[in-house]
Amino acid sequence: MVSAHVFITGKVQGVYFRYRTRDEAKKYGVNGWVRNLPDGRVEAFFNGNKENVDKLIAFAGKGPSGAKVIDVDVKWQEHSGKFSDFEVYY
Protein backbone atom coordinates (compact mmCIF):
# COMPACT_ATOMS: atom_id res chain seq x y z
CA MET A 1 0.00 0.00 0.00
CA VAL A 2 1.20 3.50 -0.90
CA SER A 3 0.12 7.13 -0.71
CA ALA A 4 0.77 9.85 -3.26
CA HIS A 5 0.25 13.60 -2.86
CA VAL A 6 -0.33 14.89 -6.38
CA PHE A 7 -0.43 18.37 -7.95
CA ILE A 8 -1.79 18.66 -11.51
CA THR A 9 -1.01 21.76 -13.59
CA GLY A 10 -2.64 22.93 -16.81
CA LYS A 11 -6.21 23.50 -17.93
CA VAL A 12 -7.61 21.31 -15.17
CA GLN A 13 -10.39 23.37 -13.62
CA GLY A 14 -13.84 23.73 -15.16
CA VAL A 15 -13.47 20.44 -17.09
CA TYR A 16 -14.93 18.00 -14.51
CA PHE A 17 -11.42 16.93 -13.48
CA ARG A 18 -12.31 16.37 -9.81
CA TYR A 19 -15.42 14.32 -10.54
CA ARG A 20 -13.76 12.13 -13.16
CA THR A 21 -10.83 11.60 -10.77
CA ARG A 22 -13.31 10.47 -8.11
CA ASP A 23 -14.96 8.07 -10.58
CA GLU A 24 -11.59 6.61 -11.59
CA ALA A 25 -10.52 6.31 -7.94
CA LYS A 26 -13.66 4.37 -7.10
CA LYS A 27 -13.15 2.14 -10.14
CA TYR A 28 -9.62 1.27 -8.94
CA GLY A 29 -10.44 1.09 -5.22
CA VAL A 30 -8.23 4.06 -4.34
CA ASN A 31 -9.19 6.24 -1.36
CA GLY A 32 -8.31 9.88 -0.67
CA TRP A 33 -9.47 13.23 -1.97
CA VAL A 34 -9.22 15.83 -4.75
CA ARG A 35 -9.74 19.60 -4.78
CA ASN A 36 -9.17 22.73 -6.86
CA LEU A 37 -6.49 25.18 -5.74
CA PRO A 38 -6.79 28.98 -6.02
CA ASP A 39 -3.78 29.07 -8.38
CA GLY A 40 -5.60 26.94 -11.01
CA ARG A 41 -4.02 23.59 -10.18
CA VAL A 42 -5.75 20.48 -8.89
CA GLU A 43 -4.42 18.83 -5.73
CA ALA A 44 -5.15 15.21 -4.82
CA PHE A 45 -4.17 12.55 -2.32
CA PHE A 46 -4.29 8.92 -3.47
CA ASN A 47 -4.16 6.03 -1.04
CA GLY A 48 -4.18 2.37 -2.11
CA ASN A 49 -2.16 -0.42 -3.66
CA LYS A 50 0.73 0.75 -5.84
CA GLU A 51 -0.64 -0.63 -9.12
CA ASN A 52 -3.98 1.15 -8.76
CA VAL A 53 -2.46 4.41 -7.49
CA ASP A 54 -0.19 4.32 -10.57
CA LYS A 55 -3.29 3.92 -12.78
CA LEU A 56 -4.91 6.92 -11.12
CA ILE A 57 -1.74 8.99 -11.57
CA ALA A 58 -1.71 7.98 -15.25
CA PHE A 59 -5.31 9.21 -15.53
CA ALA A 60 -4.30 12.49 -13.86
CA GLY A 61 -1.63 12.87 -16.54
CA LYS A 62 -4.25 13.14 -19.25
CA GLY A 63 -7.44 14.05 -17.38
CA PRO A 64 -10.95 14.07 -18.83
CA SER A 65 -11.74 15.38 -22.30
CA GLY A 66 -11.42 19.14 -22.23
CA ALA A 67 -8.43 19.07 -19.88
CA LYS A 68 -4.92 19.94 -21.01
CA VAL A 69 -2.46 18.65 -18.43
CA ILE A 70 0.98 20.28 -18.49
CA ASP A 71 2.56 18.66 -15.44
CA VAL A 72 1.87 16.10 -12.72
CA ASP A 73 4.02 16.43 -9.59
CA VAL A 74 3.89 13.31 -7.41
CA LYS A 75 5.24 13.20 -3.87
CA TRP A 76 5.26 9.64 -2.57
CA GLN A 77 4.55 9.22 1.13
CA GLU A 78 4.19 6.47 3.67
CA HIS A 79 0.84 4.76 3.38
CA SER A 80 -1.91 6.62 5.19
CA GLY A 81 -4.79 4.38 6.21
CA LYS A 82 -7.00 7.22 7.41
CA PHE A 83 -9.23 7.37 4.30
CA SER A 84 -12.08 4.93 3.76
CA ASP A 85 -13.56 6.56 0.63
CA PHE A 86 -12.67 9.10 -2.07
CA GLU A 87 -13.99 12.64 -1.58
CA VAL A 88 -14.27 15.74 -3.74
CA TYR A 89 -13.41 18.77 -1.62
CA TYR A 90 -14.73 22.23 -2.38
C-alpha positions in Angstrom: 0.0 0.0 0.0 1.2 3.5 -0.9 0.1 7.1 -0.7 0.8 9.9 -3.3 0.2 13.6 -2.9 -0.3 14.9 -6.4 -0.4 18.4 -8.0 -1.8 18.7 -11.5 -1.0 21.8 -13.6 -2.6 22.9 -16.8 -6.2 23.5 -17.9 -7.6 21.3 -15.2 -10.4 23.4 -13.6 -13.8 23.7 -15.2 -13.5 20.4 -17.1 -14.9 18.0 -14.5 -11.4 16.9 -13.5 -12.3 16.4 -9.8 -15.4 14.3 -10.5 -13.8 12.1 -13.2 -10.8 11.6 -10.8 -13.3 10.5 -8.1 -15.0 8.1 -10.6 -11.6 6.6 -11.6 -10.5 6.3 -7.9 -13.7 4.4 -7.1 -13.1 2.1 -10.1 -9.6 1.3 -8.9 -10.4 1.1 -5.2 -8.2 4.1 -4.3 -9.2 6.2 -1.4 -8.3 9.9 -0.7 -9.5 13.2 -2.0 -9.2 15.8 -4.7 -9.7 19.6 -4.8 -9.2 22.7 -6.9 -6.5 25.2 -5.7 -6.8 29.0 -6.0 -3.8 29.1 -8.4 -5.6 26.9 -11.0 -4.0 23.6 -10.2 -5.8 20.5 -8.9 -4.4 18.8 -5.7 -5.1 15.2 -4.8 -4.2 12.5 -2.3 -4.3 8.9 -3.5 -4.2 6.0 -1.0 -4.2 2.4 -2.1 -2.2 -0.4 -3.7 0.7 0.7 -5.8 -0.6 -0.6 -9.1 -4.0 1.2 -8.8 -2.5 4.4 -7.5 -0.2 4.3 -10.6 -3.3 3.9 -12.8 -4.9 6.9 -11.1 -1.7 9.0 -11.6 -1.7 8.0 -15.3 -5.3 9.2 -15.5 -4.3 12.5 -13.9 -1.6 12.9 -16.5 -4.2 13.1 -19.2 -7.4 14.1 -17.4 -11.0 14.1 -18.8 -11.7 15.4 -22.3 -11.4 19.1 -22.2 -8.4 19.1 -19.9 -4.9 19.9 -21.0 -2.5 18.6 -18.4 1.0 20.3 -18.5 2.6 18.7 -15.4 1.9 16.1 -12.7 4.0 16.4 -9.6 3.9 13.3 -7.4 5.2 13.2 -3.9 5.3 9.6 -2.6 4.5 9.2 1.1 4.2 6.5 3.7 0.8 4.8 3.4 -1.9 6.6 5.2 -4.8 4.4 6.2 -7.0 7.2 7.4 -9.2 7.4 4.3 -12.1 4.9 3.8 -13.6 6.6 0.6 -12.7 9.1 -2.1 -14.0 12.6 -1.6 -14.3 15.7 -3.7 -13.4 18.8 -1.6 -14.7 22.2 -2.4 
